[in-house]
Amino acid sequence: MTHEVGKKAANTWGLHDMHGNVFEWCWDWFGTYPSNAQTDPLGASSGSIRVGRGGGWGNSAQVARSAYRGLVNPFDRYNGLGFRLLRP
């Protein structure tokens, strides 16, 4: 099940709950990355499916990592899906 945000230890960069609480709905549209090496690649400029990252409590260990890019329909709603608010 989900847990209250920020109750587990932060990672090296001071971020909490990066893996395994809820699958995070991202702003990026899902699309293929270029085949050459990329640093912080941008998502597709448009589309109908968003990127999901981090894996939720109901996902396998393979999914519960930041590098995993899943597909999330923008209209999906379930208790293992959330989002992270940021401020610059």
FENWO-V891351 format. One record per residue. N is the residue number from 1. RES is the residue in three letters. PHI is phi as a letter, one per 20 degrees, with the letter a starting at -180 (* if undefined). OMEGA is omega in whole degrees, -180 to 180 (999 if undefined). NEAR is the number of other ideal C-beta (glycine too) atoms within 10 Angstrom. Layout:
n={N/N}
res={RES/RES}
phi={PHI/PHI}
omega={OMEGA/OMEGA}
near={NEAR/NEAR}
//
This chain:
n={1/2/3/4/5/6/7/8/9/10/11/12/13/14/15/16/17/18/19/20/21/22/23/24/25/26/27/28/29/30/31/32/33/34/35/36/37/38/39/40/41/42/43/44/45/46/47/48/49/50/51/52/53/54/55/56/57/58/59/60/61/62/63/64/65/66/67/68/69/70/71/72/73/74/75/76/77/78/79/80/81/82/83/84/85/86/87/88}
res={MET/THR/HIS/GLU/VAL/GLY/LYS/LYS/ALA/ALA/ASN/THR/TRP/GLY/LEU/HIS/ASP/MET/HIS/GLY/ASN/VAL/PHE/GLU/TRP/CYS/TRP/ASP/TRP/PHE/GLY/THR/TYR/PRO/SER/ASN/ALA/GLN/THR/ASP/PRO/LEU/GLY/ALA/SER/SER/GLY/SER/ILE/ARG/VAL/GLY/ARG/GLY/GLY/GLY/TRP/GLY/ASN/SER/ALA/GLN/VAL/ALA/ARG/SER/ALA/TYR/ARG/GLY/LEU/VAL/ASN/PRO/PHE/ASP/ARG/TYR/ASN/GLY/LEU/GLY/PHE/ARG/LEU/LEU/ARG/PRO}
phi={*/f/c/f/f/n/e/e/f/f/e/g/e/n/e/d/l/f/c/n/e/c/f/e/f/d/f/f/f/f/a/f/e/g/f/e/g/c/d/l/f/e/f/f/f/b/r/c/c/e/e/c/c/n/m/d/f/e/e/f/f/f/e/e/b/f/f/f/d/d/d/c/f/g/e/f/b/b/f/d/c/b/b/d/e/c/c/f}
omega={179/176/-179/-177/174/-179/178/-178/177/175/-177/-177/178/-179/-180/167/-179/-178/166/177/173/175/-173/175/-177/179/-176/168/180/176/180/174/173/-176/179/-178/-178/171/-179/-178/177/175/178/-178/177/179/179/-180/179/176/172/-178/170/-180/178/-177/-180/-178/176/179/179/-179/-174/177/-176/-177/-180/177/178/179/178/174/-178/-180/179/175/174/-170/176/-177/179/176/-178/177/179/169/-178/999}
near={7/14/12/8/12/10/9/14/6/11/12/5/6/6/11/13/20/18/18/19/22/23/25/21/20/18/9/17/16/17/15/6/12/7/6/5/7/9/4/4/10/10/16/13/8/7/13/9/15/19/20/26/21/24/24/21/14/16/19/8/9/8/18/19/14/13/6/17/16/20/10/19/11/10/6/13/6/10/11/14/16/17/14/15/4/6/3/2}
//
